[in-house]
Amino acid sequence: MNAKSNKPLIPVEDALAKILSHVTPLDTEWVPLTQSLGRILAEPITSAVNVPPFANSAMDGYAIVAADSAGASAQSPRRLQVVDNIPAGVSPTKRVESGAAARIMTGAPMPPGADAVIRFEETSEYIATDGLAENEVALFAAVKQGDNVRHPGEDIRSGQTILPAGHRLRPQDVGVLAAVGQARVPVYRRPKVAILATGDELVSIEQPVTPGKIRNSNEYVQAAMVEKYGGQPVMLGIARDTIEDLTAKIRAGLEQDVDLFLTSAGVSIGDFDMVKTVLASEGQMQFWQVAIKPGKPLAFGMLHHRRGIPLIGLPGNPVAAMVAFEVFARPAILKLAGCANRQKNSVRARLDEEVTNSGRRHYMRAYVYQKEGEYHVTTRGSGVNIQGSGILSSMVWANGLAVIPENVTYLPAGHSIEVWILD
């Protein structure tokens, strides 16, 4: 017979703070720029060069002395002598004095003497003009000094810190690093995360489901989430509800030099849960009832292996396991990886319907959409109750988690709430 715990529920923030206090960023390594996408910078990156390195044209046009275009219009064009043609990648050979112009392509270096570029569209290059000599151009608009010119260091200055430590590299960041000649990048090592599903009721995804059995979906969901947040999953399969098998699986995972251990199921107060017994012998563990819904049962501790490996024991119900992963395992993985910003992306959205709450922080599966310039959110899909913690398909429907605070028991339709964005 199961006994109910009389211990008070631990607030979400306290449980997360306890976990993160035992997690430290991993060591660092240098990787080629081509392998840096999604990695976390271990050091700030400072440019040693100006970008652009020289003044260049921002347009296809004519490099001129801006004062020569004063008063130019379609009715009163200004004529200049073309003294040079400068394609991109070629240095100018002539100086542009007053009365002269150089035909220039986007990105080509500005010739000495010129201080502006007038676009082809505002010259006889595009507008047919009678009476022009072969080496003349007519201007039909006025430009100011500096117009259509990119100045040295306008994008990035030499000595400027362009990316801080702890920043996750995106495609645009890789482009900036390439622009300053950063061929190799200092990053934190990717965390290796062991994933172990437990339970006699589980079968592998290739096996037929017989009465009393279910397929092992948790391991695959968690492996995908580990990859999503920058880790390397180490999939250990299924541990049966015996001390011997569970101990062997945990030790096998530790031998692969993992940085974090995740288990699913076996952390409630059931008679057949062996995880508590095994973990007590393999490390120092704490088993909590957290004030969260879904995902109340949670385990955390350190496994006795070399430097000590943190373990998070997630619930067994698929949705509860995913929510607990987002709330507790995701920040731990990001901290291991050196990520400075571990906040979940969120928006404020208006509820489409009223919601009730039971006194725990409820992360409700939700669908967020825009309407009339603001975000709205619904916690109901197709008229079906989708909030059961075993209904994994509801996470396919959901693109967010509506966060209902623990001190709130009722919210009316139209109330603005925080919604974590999943996609």
N, C-alpha and C positions, 0 to 999 in steps of 0.2 A: 504493500500500500504506500502511495506517495504522501510525503509530509509537506505541507506548505511552509515556506520560509516566512518567519516573522521579521526578518531584517528589513529596514526601510529601503525604498528604491533609491539608487544613486542618481543624481542629476546627470544629464548627458555631458555637460561641460566638465564635471569632476572626473567622470570616467575617461573622457578624451584627454584631459590634462595628465591623468595618471599614466596613460599609455604613452603619450608623447614625451613624458619626462624620462622614459626608459629607452627612447629612440634617439640616436645621434647620426648625423650625416655620415655617409660612407667616404672612403678615400677617393682620390681623384686620379684622372688619367688624361692624356692628350690624345685626341682623335682627329683624323682628317676632316676637313670642312664638309666633305661629301657624306660623312657619317654622323654629322652633328645634329641633324633635325630632331627636335623633340627632347634633346638632352638639356641638362641644367648646367649653366655656367658655374665653374668653381672659382673663377677670378673675374674681376671687372675687365672689360676690354677697352683699351685706350688706343686711339688712332695715332699712328706716327706720321700720317700724311694728311694733306688737304684733299678734300673731294668736293668739287673737281680740283685737279691740281693746277689748272690754268684757266684764264678767262676764255669762255667759248660761247658759241652762238646757241640760243635756245630755239631757233627757228631756221628754216630754209629761207634765205633772203639776201639782202645786201648789207654789208658792214659799212657804216658811214660815220661822218661827223654829224651828230644830231642837229647842230645849228644849221646845217645845210638844208634841212627839211622844213625849216620854219615857214609857215604859211602855205605849205604845199596842199593842193586839193585837186579834184578832178578838173576843175575849171582853170586852175593855176598850177600846173605841175612844175617840179624842179628837175633840171637835167644835170646828171653827173657823169663823169668819165669812168668807165670800168677799167681798173688797172690790174686786177688779179681775180683768179678763180680758185677757191679754197675748199676742197672736199674734206670730209671728216678723216682724221688721221694724218693729215698733211700740214706741215708748218707753212705759214704765209711767207711769201718772198718779197712783198712790196709793202711800203708804208702808205697808209691812207691819209692824205692831206685834205684840207678843205677843197671841195670841188671834185673829189674822187670818191669811188666806191669799190668794194671788192665783193664779188659774188661768193656767197658762203653757204655751206650746208650745216644742218643741225649737228652740234658737237664739235665742229671744227674750231681751232684756236682763233681768237680774235686777232686781226692784224694790228700792228702798232699804229697809233693815231686814231683809229676808229673807236667810238664810244657808244654806239647803238647799232641795232640791226632792224631794218625795215623788212616786213614780210614780202615774199614774192607777190602775194595777192594785192598788195598796195602799190605795185610798180608795173611798169610796162612789160615785165616778165609774163604777167597774166592778162594785161589789158592792152590790146593792140593800139599802137600809137604811131601816127604818121610823122615823118620828118626826122626820125632818130638816126644818128650815125651808128655804124655797126658796133662800136665800143661805147655806146651811151645807154643809160637807163633813165627812165622818167619816174619820179616819185609823185604819188597822188595823195599822200597823207603825211602829217608831221609826226615825228617821234621825239621822245625826250631822251636825254643822256641816261644810259643804263638800260633802256628798253630792250627786252629780248636778249639780254646778256646774262650768262651764268658766271658769277665771280668766283675766284679761287676760295675754297673753304666755305662756300655758300651752303653746301649740304653738311659737310663734316669738317671741323677744324683740326689741325694737327695738335695733339695733346688733349683732345676732347675725349671724355669717357662716353662711349657710345652704347654700351650694354653693361648692366650691373651684375655682380655675382648673384646667383640664385634665380636667374632669369631662364625660363624655358624657351629654347630657340625655335622660332617659327620660320617659315620660308622667307619672309621679308628680312628677318634678322640674319639669316644665312647670306642673303644678298648684300647686306651692309658689310658683313665680315669679308665677303669676297672683294667688295669695293676698296677696302683698306688693306688688302693683301694678307689677310689672316688665313693662312693655308692650314694651320692646325689649331685646335681649340681646346682649352682646359675645361673639362667637365667632370661632374661626379659620376662615379661608377653606377651603372644601372642596378637597382636592388634585385637580388634573386629571391623569389618568394615561393616557398613550398606550399602546396595546396593538397590537403588531405580530407576526403569525405569519409565519414564514419557511419556505420550502421549495417546490421544484418539484412535489412530490407532492401538494400541497394543492389542493382545489377548494372553492368556496363552498358553503354549505349548500343553495342552490337548484339546484346543478348535479348531473347524474347522475355516479355513481362509475364510472369506466372502469378497466381493468386498470392497476395501479401507482399509482392515486390513492386518497386518503382525504379525508374532509370535514374542514374547518377547525373543529374543536370547541374547541381551546385558546383562541381569541380570545373565544368566547362565555362559556366558563367563567371566564376571567380578568376579563372585563367585569362579570360577575355578582358575582365576589368583590370587585372594586374597589368596587362599589356597596354590598355587604354591610358593608364596613369604612369607609364614609363618604366614598369618593372619587367623582369623576365620570369615567367611562371615556370615552376618545376612541379609537374603533375605527378602525384604519387599514387593515384588510383583510390581504391576503396580499402579502408581498414575495417575488419569485422569486429563485432562486439566481444572481443576477448582481450585480456591483458596482453597476451603473447603477441597477437597480430598487431595490435595498436602500437605496442612498444617497438616492434620490429620496423613498422612503417615510419614512425617518428625518427628512429635512429638512422634509417636509410636516408631520410630527407636531410638530416643534419650532416651526414657524411658528404653531401653534395655542396657543402659550404654555403648554405642559404643565409640570407640576412634577416628574413622574417618568416614565421611559420603561421599558416592559416589552417584551421580545422573548421569543419561544419558539422553541426549536430553534437550530441553528447554533452551539452553544457546546461541542460535543464536539471530538474530534480527527480528524473525518472529512475526506476529501480535498475534498468538495464544500461544506463549510461556509464561506460567505462572510462571515458575521457578524463574525468576528475581523478580517478584512481591512478591512472597511468601518468598523467601530468604531475601529480603530486610526487611521484617517485623519480621523474625525469627533470624536475625543476621546482621552482617556487612559484606557485600559482595562486590567483585570486579568482573567485567565482562570484559574479555579481548579478543582482537583479536591477537593471537600469530603467530609469523612468522614460522609456521610449516605446513607441508602438509603430510598427511591429518590431520585434527584436529584443524583447526584455532580457532573456537569458544571455549572458556574455561571460567569457573567461578571458583573463589576461595574466601573463606572468613571463618569467624568464626561464628558458631551458638551459640546463647545465651542459654547455658544450663550448669549449674554448673560451671565446670572449663573452659568451652568454647571448642567446638568441631570443628576441621577443616573440611571444606567441599570442595570437588573438583567436579565441574560440568563438566562432560565429554560430548563430542558431541554425537549426536544420531546415525549417520551412524556407522554401526558395525565395519568396519575397522578403521575408525577415532577414535572410542572409544577405540579400542585395542591399537593403536599406542599411543594415549594420555595417556592411562593407563601405558604403558611401560615407557614413558618419564617422567610423573609427579606423578602418583599414586604409582607406584612401589617404587621409592626412599622414598616417604613419609611413606609407610608401613614399609620399611626396617629401617628407622630412628626411627619410633615408637618402633620397635622391638629391637632397640639397636645395629643394624648391623653396623660395622665400615666401611666395604667395600660396597659401594652402586653403584660402577661402573658396567655397563653392560658388560658381556663378549663379546669380539669382536675380529675380525681378519682383516688383510689386504688381500684384494683379487683383482684380475684383472677382469675388466669388460669384458664380452663376446660381448657386443654391446654398441654402443654409447647411452648416455642418455642426455636429456635436462631438464632444471629446470627453475622454474618461479620466483625465487627470495626469496622463503621461504626454510627453511631446510626441505628437502624431505626425508622421511623415506619410501623407496620403498620396497615393498615386493620382496623378492629375494630368490634364491636357491644357496647355497654355496656348492662347491665340490672341491676335490683335483685332480690335474692333473699335472703330471711330477714334483712332489715335491713342488707345491705351490697351494694356494687357488685361485679358479676362482669363479665368481658369474655371474648369469644371472638374469635379472629382467623380463623375459618373459617366460611364460609357455604354451606349446602346441600351439604356434602361436596366442594365444588369448591375448587381452589387459587386463591385470589383475590388473591394478592400480586404478580402480574406487573404491571410498571409501565405496561403498555399497556392494562390492563383497566379502562376508565373506569367500567363499570357497577358495579364493586366499590365505588366511592365512593358510589353510590346506596344500596347495602346498608349501608354503614358509617355509624355515627353518632359515631365517634371514631377517634383515632389512638393506638394503643398504643405507648408510647415505650420502646424497648429500648436501654439504654445501650451505648455503643461498647466499653466494657471488659467486656461480658458476652457470652459465647458460648452460654450455655444457661440457661434458666429452667424449672423444673418446674411442672407444673400446681399451682394453689393459691397460687403466689407472688404477692405484692402488687406491682403496678406502677403507674406514672403513665399516665393516659390523657387525651389532649387531647379535649375535647368539641367536636364539629363543629357540632351542631345547637343 
